[in-house]
């Protein structure tokens, strides 16, 4: 058995994998991994598929996709091309990486499926140096993980312990073909600058530099895994549902607070800079009690309400007013959404009277008497009583008849859910 295939075989055995999906670029590294997977598939029953991500950044991308297809066809391996759209005005390297993994995630649909990428030891060293350049903490300095959960299954990098020189020796021995991306020689990209100019000098001065640096990465990874395990045990004690309880958080020492906030944000895939984290403590936690501070991070908004921090996606707020009218005789149908029922309503009897039913947003001044309550109040008073955050109130669909609220759909308040609930859907005509 070739030594390069040992980590891959061990990963398959440990995780009980039955399907591998290879992110194939056609370069040296991925062609080595393709050949290793092919040799493995010949003497096992494991499923194998290769996927080429077409970024559209090079005029040669179509030729590379065709090359990958021919290489897979020659080996009898299933192959697919996935095209992604990039914004040329943004960070191309980061954007391409995010788009690539997003597209590949669709293929990892079970715990017995793993995505394979051909990252090797030189990639790990470059990642460490880039993390040092941007002042990363332990999570960033721990570099590329050899194995981690991904989508519904796993992401594995079985070549991470091998240098490019070792991969090239294997490729020549197996008489493999591969393509050379012309952008790999462009030193404007940070990774290429390190690969072409910086690392050769370091290796020339200190021949053991790569080996020693990667040993440091392994040490940091071990400590980071321990810290994350401790944080995962502590984080639920300062949360209510998905929200961070700021009163409980600030009872911890400041260092622990910062680590917990980072871990809480990581649950949504967010990794803030040190400067952003300082703003979280000064502008969000440090704001006045009646303030409603808002911070943006990637495509999310982090807000504070009732001494809790919320993570919400940036969404368009529905325009206040009538969205849909349901006239007498139209029916309630399949079960889809939860709503708080008016005490006068009797399930489907809501639509049996000769008055139209309106679906509206933002009309909070209308009266509402929830089931189990003695008096009617304006809807905005109930929403405030139930501690529904202001930005959520604007997105609550409300059913109205005779200028009165009869149901509030999708209500998230735990207090409100103590009242009578039912499930409805409706359609026009």
N, C-alpha and C positions, 0 to 999 in steps of 0.2 A: 504493500500500500504506500503511495506517495505521501511524504510528510505533509505536503500542502493540503491534502484532503482530510487529514486527521481531525482538525477542529470542526470541520463541516459534519463529518460523520458523528462526532461526539455530540454536537448540538442536536442533530436529528434524533439520536438515541435518547438523549436526556429529555427532550420535549415531546417525543412521540409524534414527530412531524410526518405527514403523508403527502404534503404538497409544497413545492418550492417555486417562488416567483423571483426571477433574476432581473434586476435592473441592468439592462445591457446597453452600453454606449458604443461598443465596437473598438474601444481603446485596448491597450495591452492588458490592463488590470482586469477588465470585465471579460475579455476573451479567455484569459487564464481561468477565471471562475466558471465561465461557460463550459470549458473543456473538463474541468473537475466535476461539475454537475453532470455532464454527459457521461463520464466514466462511472460516476456513482449510479446514475439511472440505469446503466446497462446491467448491473448486477444486483439491483434492488427493484422494488415495485413502487418506489416513490414517484409522484407526479411532478412534472417540470414544465415551466412556461417562462419564456423570456419576453420582456417588454422594453421597447425602445421609446424614450420620451423625446418627442420632436419639439424643441424649443423655438425653432425658426430663427435662430440667431446667426447661423452660418449658411452661406449659399450652397454648402456641401451637405446640408442636413438630409436632403432626400437621398443622396448617394450613400450616406452612412446608414440610413434606415434600410436601404436596399441591400447593402453589404451584410448587415445583421440578419436580415431575413434569409439571405442565401446561406450564411453560416449555420443558422438554425435548421434550415431545410436539409442541408447536408447531413446533419446529425439526427434528423427526425424529431426535432424539438418544436413544440408549439410556440408561435411567435405573434406579437401584436404591436402595432404602433399607436401611441397616444400623443396627440398634439395638444400643446398648452399655449395660452396667450400670455405675453409679458408686456409690461409697460416700459418702453425704452428710456423714459425719463427717470426711473427709479433705480435703486441699487440692483444691477442685473444679476450679480453673483447670488445675493441673498434671495432675490425674486425667483430665479431659476431653480434654486434648491427647494424653496417652499412649494413651487408649482409641481416640481418633480415628485416630491413625496406625497403631495395631495393626490396626484393622479395615480400613483402606485398603490395608495391606500385602498382604492376600490377593489383591488385584486386580493387583498388579505382579508378573507371573509370567514375565517374559522380559527379556533385555537390551535389547530394542527397545520396551519399554513404560515410560512415565513417568507418575508421579503429578504433577498440576499443582495448586498451591495459589495463592491470589490475594493473598499478602502483598505489600505495597507499601512505599514509602519511609517513610511515617509509622510503619508497624509496625516497620521497622528501627530508627528512632530510639527508639521506646518500648522495644524490646529492649535497646538500648545503655544507656538510663537505668536499666532494671531490673537490668542486669548490674552497673552501677556501685553501685547501691543495696545489692546483696548482696556486694560486694567480689570480683567474679569476676576470674579471670586472663585471659590473652590469648585463650584458647579461647572464653570467655564474651563477652568484649568484641568478638570478631570478628563477633558477631551472627548474622543469618540468612544461610545460604548460598544463592546463586542456583541452584546445581546441586550435587547430591551423590548418591552411590550410595544406593539404597533398595530393600529387599527383594531381588528378583531383577533389578531394573532401576534406575530413576532417580527422584529427586524434584527437580522444577524449579519455580522461582518466577519466571516471566517478567515480572512487573509490579514487581519489586523496585526498579527505578530510577525509578518514576513515583509522584508524590504522589497523595493522595486527591483533591485538587482537579482534577488531570488526568483521573483516572478518572471523576469526577462530570461533567466537561465532556463526555467521550465518551458517557457514559450518557444525558445529556440530548440530545445530538446524535442518538443512535440511538433515542431515545424508549423506553429500556429501563424495565422495571418491576423493583422490588426490595422487599424487606421490611426492616423495622427491628426488630432484637432489642431488646426493652425493657430487657434487662440492660446494654446498652451505655451507659445513662445512670446506672448505679449506681456511684457513686464509691467504694464499699467495695472494689471490685476494683482492683488496682494499675494495670493498664493503662488502665482508664477514668479513674482519678484523674489519671494523666499526660496522657491525651488531652484531658480536659475542663478541667483546671485548671492544670497545670504547663506543658505545651508551648505553649499560647497566650501565656502570659506571656513565655516565653523568646523566642518568635518576635516578639512585640511589641517587646521590648527589643533583640533582635538579629535582624533579618530574615533574615540568612544563616545562622542557627544550625543549622537542619536540614541545609542543604547542606554546611556545614563539618564537622558531626558525622559525616555519612555519608562524607565524605572520610577522616576519621580511621578509621572502620570499615574502609574499603577498604585503608588502609595496614596495619592490624592483621591483616586477613585474609591479606595477602601474606606478612607475617612469620610468622604462625602456620602457613601452608602450608609454608613453608621449614623451620620447626622440626620439624613433623610428619614431613616427608620425611627429615630427619636422624635423628629418633628411630626411624622405621620401619627404617632401615638398621642402627641400633645395637641395637635391642631383641632381635633373634634371637640376638645374641652373649651375652645374659645369661638365656637361657631354655633349658629342657629340655622339649621338647614344648610343652604349654600352661602349664607351671609356671615360675615366676620363680626363678632360682638366686640366692639371697641372698648367697652368697659372691662370685659374679661381680658382682652388683649393687653391693655395698658397696666394691668395688675402684674404682668411679667416684667422682668428686667429688660432694658432697652435692646440689648443684643438679641435676646430671645424674641422680642417683638419683631425686629427686622427680619429675622429668619422665618418667623411664622407668616409674616405678610408675603414674603417671597414664595413660601410653599403654598400659601392660599392662592396666589396669582398663578402659580405653576399648574394648579388643577385645571385652569382654562388654557394652558399652553403659553402663558405670558411670562416674559423674563425681563423685568425692568432694569434700567440703568441705575447706578448709585444716586445720580442726581434726581431721577424720577422718584426713587424711594424716599429721598429727603423731602420732596414736595408732598408725598403722601402723608408724612408725619406732621409737616408744618401747615399745609393748606387744608388737608382733609380732617385729620385728627385734631389739629390745633385750632380749627375754626370755631366761631361762637356757636353756642348750643342751638340757636334758632336758624343758623345758616344752612344752606343746601349746596355744599361745595361739589365740584365736578372736576375730575381729571380724565384725560384721554390717554389710552395706551393701545397702540395698534388700532384695531377696528372696534375697540371696546371703550366703554365709559365706566369709571369707578366713581360711585356716589356715596354720600352719607345721608342716612335718614334714621331718626329714632335711635341714635347711638349704634348703628350698624352700618357696615360698608357693603355695598352691592356692586356686582359686576354685571353690566348690561351691554348688549350689542347696540351699535348705533343704528337706529331704525327710524323710518319716517313716521311721524305722529299722524294718526288719522285726523282728517279735518272734522271739526265739530259740526254736528248736524245730522240729518237723516241720511243713512246709507241705503236702506232698503225698506219697501213697504209691502206687508203681507195683508191681503184683504180677506174678508170673511169667507170661510169655506176652504181655504188652503190648509194643508195638513202638516203636522209634525211627523218627522220620519225617523231615520236611523239614529242610534245612540252615538254621539260624538263628544259633546262638551258638557262641562259641569256648570250649573248656574244656581244662584240663590233665588229661591222662589218666593214671590209675594204671598202673604198669608191668605189672600183671597183666591189665588190661583189653584186649580185642581188638575195639575198635569196637562193632558191634551185638551182639557176644557178651556184652556187659555184662548184657543182660537175658535171656539164654538159660538162666541157672541158675535153680534152684527157690527163690530167696530174693527177697523183696521189695526194691525200691529206693526209698529215701526222698530227697526234696528237703528240705533243712534250712537254717537260718540260725543262725549264732552258736555252733555246737558245735565249738569250736576245740581241745578236748582230745582229740579222736579221732585215732588214728594214720593217717598217710598216707605212702606211698612213691611219689613221683613217678617217671614213666618216666625212665630214665637214672641214677637215684640208687641207691646201694648199701644204704642203710639207711632204716628207717622212723622218723619222728619225729611228735610231736604237730603237728597242722596249724598251731597258733599259732606254732610255731618256724619252720616254712617261710615263713609269711606275714611274720614279722619278718625272716628272712633275705632275702626278696625285696623288702624295703622297701615293703610295701603299707601305705599310711597307715591308721591305726587306724579312722577313720570309714568307709573303704572296705571294711575287713574285715567289718564288721557287715552290709554289703549284698551280700556274695558268696554266691550260692546254691551249696550243696555237695550232691553225690550220695553217699549212704551205703548200703553193703551189709554185712551181718554185722558191724555196729559198727565198720566201717572206711571211711574216705573213699576213694572210687574216682574222683571227678572234682571239680574246682573250676571252676565256670562263670564266664565273663566276667572271667577273671583279667587284670589290666591290667599286671602287672609285665613289663618287658622281659626280665629275667632268667628269669622263669618261662616266657616264650614261647619260650625257646631249647629247651625240652623238647618231647617229642612232643605234638602237638595234633590235634584232630579237631573236627568240627562236628556238632552234634546238635540235634534237637528231639524232644519226646515229647508224647503226649497220653493222657488217661485213656480207658480202654475202647476 
